[in-house]
Amino acid sequence: MREALGDNSFFCISLTMLAFCIGNAMQNKWKHAILNPILIGAGIVMIVLCLLDVPVADYQEGCRPLSCLMAPATICLGISFAEQAEKLKRHMAAMIAGVVAGTVCSLSSVAVMAYLFGMDRAMTISVLPKSVTTAIGVAISEQVGGIGAVTTAAIILTGILGNMAGPVMTRLFHIEEEVAQGVAYGTASHVIGTARAMEHSSLAGAAGSLALTVAGLLTSLFFSVL
């Protein structure tokens, strides 16, 4: 049975989408930051796979058609940027400076912590691109000997934490400017964070879209140096 389910793309994709819908419904009902749809959905999928004894590798293979949509979905974030381009042009210099600072801080802090905790080269490479989209992070990680599964986990965890903690941090540090909020979300927690920025406003979402794109390019550039 587990082989039949694991090899069934319809089952794997349906399970993924149903789990996300349940998480999204829970968040809409109770409005709590901890009720993140991705976090809840991942938990539901893990429970179902364990109960049905379906290997993770088979589930990943079954979800491959859905995974192929990640890159086009990320590119679609450019639509919001195009709609708000005129407003963003007035803040372009500050936005680029913020993304550069955030990217350097993210990479250097991970590198320092990896050194302090004695992580080996493969693990260090795997967690370095934690703040960029999966499509970019996994690609640059695997090219230089990183572990794709670890990179994916680090990226998803970073995005979920950014999505959950972002509203608290913006209130704590009195970050009220929409563009600044978008840059913070996009640079620190890529697409998942930008989704939260879009809930604030379309301008914040557009800033987040630009920030995560520039952060991805800068990470690819800085990655080889670190």
N, C-alpha and C positions, 0 to 999 in steps of 0.2 A: 504493500500500500504506500509506504513512504517513497519508494522509487517512482511509483505512478504519480504521486502528488508533486514530488520534487521536479519531475520532468514535464509537468503540466504548466505551461506559461499562463494559461487562463486562471488556474488556481493561485499561482504566486502573485500575479498582478492584481487579481480581485482581492486577495488577502491584504495586500499593501494598501490599496485604495480604500477598502472598508475600514481598516485600522486607522487610517488618517482621518476619514470622515467621522469616526467615533470620537477621536481626539479633538477634532474641530468642533463637534457638537458639544462636547464637555466644556471646552473653553468658552464657547458662546453662551452657555447656560450659566456657568459659575463665575466667569470673568476673573480668573485667578492666573497670575503669571506662571505658577508652577504647572498649570494644566496646558502645557505646550503640545499642540497636535502632533508634532514630530516625535517628541519624547514619549507621549502616550502611545502613538502608533507603533513606534519601535518596540515598546514593551509588549504590546498585544501580539505583534508578529513573533517575538521571541518566545512568548508563552505558547502560542499555537504550534510553532515549530518543535518545541520541546515535547508538547503533549502528543503530537503526531509522529515524533521521531524522524523529522525531515532534516537531512543534512543542510547546513548553511550554504555549502557550495552548490547544492542542487537548487536551493531557493534563489541564490544569486543568478544562476544560469537561467532560471525560469523568468526572472525579472529583467533579463538583458534588454528586451524590446523597450521596456519602460525606462531603463537606465540610458538608453540611446537618446532619449528626449531631453536629458539634462542640459546638454550644451545649447540646443535651440531655445530652451526655456530661459536659460541665462541671458542669451543674446536678446530675447524679447524685452528684457529690462531696459534696453536702449530706447524703447518707445517713450517711456516716461521722461527720459532725459531730453529727447527731441522736443517734447511738448513744453518743457520748462527751460529750454536752451537760452532764451533771451534773459531770463531772470538769473540763471546760473553764471552767465558771462560776467556779471558785475562782481561776482565773488570768486572768480576763477583762480586768481593768484593765492588767495587765502585757502581755497580748497586744496590746491595742489600741495601747498606747504603742509597742510594738516595731514594729507594722505602720506606724504613722504615721511613726516615725523612718526606717524602711527605705524607705518610699515617697518621703519628702522627699529622702533621700540619693540614691536612684536618679535621680529627675527632675533634681535640681540638679546632680549630677555629670555627667549626660549633657549638660545645657544648657551647663555650663562648658566641657566638652571640645569640644562643637560650636563654641562661640565661639572657643576657642583654635586649633582646626584650620580655622577659616574656612568652616564648612559653611553652605550657603544655608538659607533659611527652610524650604523644602519637605523637604530632607533632615533638618534638625533636628527638625521635627515628626514625620517618619517614624520616627525612632529613639527619640524620647522615651518612648513607652509600651512599651518593650522587656520590662518585667518583669510585664506583665499577660497574661491569656489572649488568644489571637488574636481571638476574637469581640469582645472589648471594645477591644483595641488598634487593630485595623484600622478599626473603626467610628469611634472618636474621631479617629484620624489622618486619614482621608479626609474627614471633615466639615470640617476646617479647612485643607485643601490638601495633606495628606501623600500619600505614594506607598504604596499598599496593599501592593505586592509587597515593598518595602523594609522596611516595618513587619513583615510576616510573617516575612521572613528574620531580622530582628533579634530577634523574639520567640522563634523556634525556636532560634536560636543561643544566646540567653540561657538558655533552658530546658535545652538539652543541656549547656552549660557548668556550670550549677547542679547538674544531675543527676550529672555526672561529678566535679566538684570539691567538692560538698557534704560527702561523707564525710571527705575529707581536711581540709577547713576545720574541721569540727566536732571532729575529733581534735586538730588543731593548736591550737585555742583552748579545748579542754577543755569543749565544750558537751555535757553529758551529759543534761541535762533533756529529756525527750521533747517537752514542749510548746514549749520554746525551739527545738529542732531543727525542729519543724513550722512554727513561725512564720518561721524563717529561710528554709526551703525555699519556702514558699508566697509570701512577700513578694518574694523575690529572683528566683525562677524558676518562678512560676505552676504550671500543671498538671503539667508534666514534672518539676519539682522535687518537687511533692507526691507524685508516684508513687514517687519515691525515699524520701520520708519514710514512706510507707505500708509500705515494706519493713522499716523499723526497728520500727514498731509501729503499731497502729490508733490510739492516742492521738496520736502524732506526725502521722499522716495526717489525722486530724480537725482538729488545730490548723492544719495546712497548708491544708486546705480553707477554713477560716474566714479565714485570713490572706490567701489569694489573692482571696477575695471582697471583703474589706474593702479590700485594696490596689487592686483594680479600681475600686471606688467612689471611693476617695480620688484615684486617678490621674485619673479623669474630672473630679473637682472641681478638682484642682490644675492640670490641663492647660491650661485656659483662662487661668489666672493667669500661668503660665510663658510 
